[in-house]
Amino acid sequence: MAWFDLGRLFKGQSPQERLLRAGIRADIAMAAGRMAGDPRSDPTVREVATQLPDDETALRLMEGRYGKVMGLLVLTDRRVLFFGHEYVGGPLAEVELTSIDRISSGGSVRTGTSVTVTGPDVALTVDRGLALSGEQFAEAVREVRFGSAPVERRDPLEVLAELRVMRDSGRLSEEEFQKQKRRLVDEL
């Protein structure tokens, strides 16, 4: 075993690799990999994957609390949704991007960060976010909704190259590789 492989053995898999191996769509796995969280969120990430249609792209996830329920706040190219941990059957709250008037964040690393998405008939607040996740999530919503900066999207050819490496190393099945490849081609 080469030296770099030993280092990887001790470090473990990245969140994206772990979720891709579990059969989670690439966009959801990448969004989950950018959030401050750990493998205990994987069941909720799987729920997100079963609920999002194939033509809707997950852009960012944030762990936090909505009301008294801990779960994941999800930004897609169409909506902001909240999925509770240990709840199945869909999101507990959702707001269409086109109806968002305002997005704000607050809190601190010590007390936890919060995000509030406001529309004409809705206010969705998620608090107890880890580290700077509230600010990062709010900025991502602003970028997508109001166009304040380009949306963070990876080059589909770069993603395809990563998927090929995972397939060739046995970490991704041929069937899942083909499914993700079709999805990437459809995005071009």
C-alpha positions in Angstrom: 0.0 0.0 0.0 1.5 3.4 -1.0 2.1 6.1 1.6 -0.8 8.3 0.5 -3.2 5.4 0.8 -2.1 4.8 4.4 -2.8 8.5 5.2 -6.2 8.1 3.7 -6.9 5.0 5.6 -6.4 6.8 8.9 -8.2 9.9 7.8 -11.3 8.1 6.6 -13.6 9.0 3.8 -14.8 12.5 3.0 -18.5 13.1 3.6 -19.1 13.2 -0.2 -17.4 9.9 -0.7 -19.3 8.3 2.2 -22.6 9.5 0.8 -21.9 8.6 -2.8 -21.0 5.1 -1.7 -24.3 5.0 0.1 -26.0 5.8 -3.3 -26.9 9.4 -2.6 -27.1 11.7 -5.7 -23.9 13.6 -6.4 -25.4 17.1 -5.9 -26.9 16.2 -2.5 -23.7 14.5 -1.4 -21.6 17.5 -2.4 -24.0 19.9 -0.6 -24.0 17.7 2.5 -20.2 17.6 2.4 -19.9 21.4 2.6 -22.1 21.6 5.8 -20.8 21.5 9.3 -22.2 18.1 10.4 -21.3 14.4 10.8 -22.5 10.9 9.8 -25.4 11.1 12.3 -27.2 13.4 9.7 -26.9 10.7 7.0 -30.4 9.3 7.5 -31.9 12.8 7.0 -29.7 13.3 3.9 -31.1 10.0 2.5 -34.6 11.4 3.2 -33.8 14.5 1.3 -32.5 12.4 -1.6 -35.8 10.4 -1.7 -37.9 13.6 -1.7 -36.2 15.8 -4.3 -37.1 15.3 -7.9 -34.3 14.4 -10.2 -34.6 17.8 -12.0 -34.1 19.8 -8.8 -30.6 20.4 -7.6 -29.4 20.6 -4.0 -27.0 23.5 -3.5 -26.4 23.8 0.2 -27.4 22.0 3.5 -27.3 23.3 7.0 -27.9 21.4 10.2 -30.1 23.3 12.7 -33.4 23.5 14.7 -36.8 24.6 13.3 -39.2 25.1 16.2 -38.2 22.3 18.5 -37.1 19.9 15.8 -33.5 19.3 14.8 -32.9 18.6 11.1 -31.5 19.9 7.9 -32.3 23.1 6.1 -31.9 22.5 2.3 -31.4 25.1 -0.4 -32.2 23.9 -3.9 -32.3 25.7 -7.2 -36.1 26.1 -6.6 -36.8 26.1 -2.8 -35.7 26.2 0.7 -36.9 23.2 2.7 -36.5 21.9 6.3 -36.4 18.1 6.9 -36.6 17.0 10.5 -34.3 14.2 11.8 -36.3 11.1 12.4 -39.2 12.4 10.3 -40.1 10.7 7.0 -42.5 11.6 4.3 -41.3 15.0 3.2 -40.2 18.4 4.5 -41.7 20.0 7.6 -41.5 23.4 6.0 -40.7 24.8 2.5 -40.5 28.2 0.8 -40.3 28.7 -3.0 -37.3 30.8 -4.0 -39.5 33.1 -6.0 -41.5 34.1 -2.9 -38.5 35.0 -0.8 -38.4 38.8 0.0 -35.6 38.7 2.5 -33.0 36.4 4.0 -31.1 37.2 7.2 -28.6 35.4 9.5 -27.5 36.0 13.1 -26.1 34.4 16.2 -22.5 33.4 16.9 -20.2 30.4 16.9 -20.7 30.1 20.7 -24.5 30.2 20.7 -25.2 28.9 17.2 -26.1 30.7 14.1 -29.6 31.2 12.7 -31.2 31.8 9.3 -34.5 33.4 8.6 -36.2 33.2 5.2 -39.1 35.7 4.8 -41.8 35.9 2.1 -45.2 37.6 1.9 -47.0 34.8 3.8 -44.1 32.9 5.4 -41.2 33.2 7.8 -39.0 30.2 8.2 -36.4 30.4 11.0 -33.8 27.8 11.7 -31.4 28.3 14.6 -28.6 26.4 16.4 -26.6 26.1 13.2 -23.0 25.1 13.7 -20.1 27.5 13.3 -20.7 30.0 10.5 -23.2 27.8 8.7 -26.1 30.3 9.1 -24.2 33.1 7.4 -23.0 30.7 4.6 -26.5 29.4 4.0 -28.0 32.9 4.0 -25.4 34.1 1.5 -26.1 31.1 -0.8 -29.8 31.8 -0.7 -29.1 35.5 -1.6 -26.9 34.4 -4.5 -29.5 32.1 -5.9 -32.6 34.3 -5.2 -31.3 37.8 -5.9 -28.2 37.1 -8.0 -25.8 38.9 -5.8 -23.0 36.5 -7.0 -22.7 33.5 -9.2 -24.1 30.2 -7.8 -21.4 27.8 -6.7 -21.7 25.1 -9.2 -19.0 22.6 -10.0 -17.9 21.9 -13.5 -19.9 18.8 -14.7 -16.8 17.3 -16.3 -14.9 17.6 -13.1 -17.7 15.8 -11.2 -17.8 13.1 -14.0 -14.0 12.6 -13.6 -14.5 12.1 -9.8 -17.4 9.7 -10.4 -15.2 7.7 -12.8 -12.4 7.4 -10.2 -15.0 6.2 -7.6 -16.4 3.7 -10.1 -13.0 2.4 -11.1 -12.0 2.0 -7.4 -15.2 0.1 -6.6 -16.6 2.8 -4.4 -19.5 3.4 -6.8 -21.5 0.8 -8.7 -21.7 0.9 -12.5 -25.5 1.4 -12.3 -25.1 4.4 -9.9 -22.3 5.8 -12.1 -24.5 5.6 -15.2 -27.4 7.3 -13.3 -25.1 10.2 -12.1 -23.5 10.5 -15.6 -27.0 10.9 -17.2 -27.9 13.5 -14.7 -24.7 15.5 -15.5 -25.2 15.2 -19.2 -28.8 16.5 -18.8 -27.4 19.6 -16.9 -25.1 20.5 -19.9 
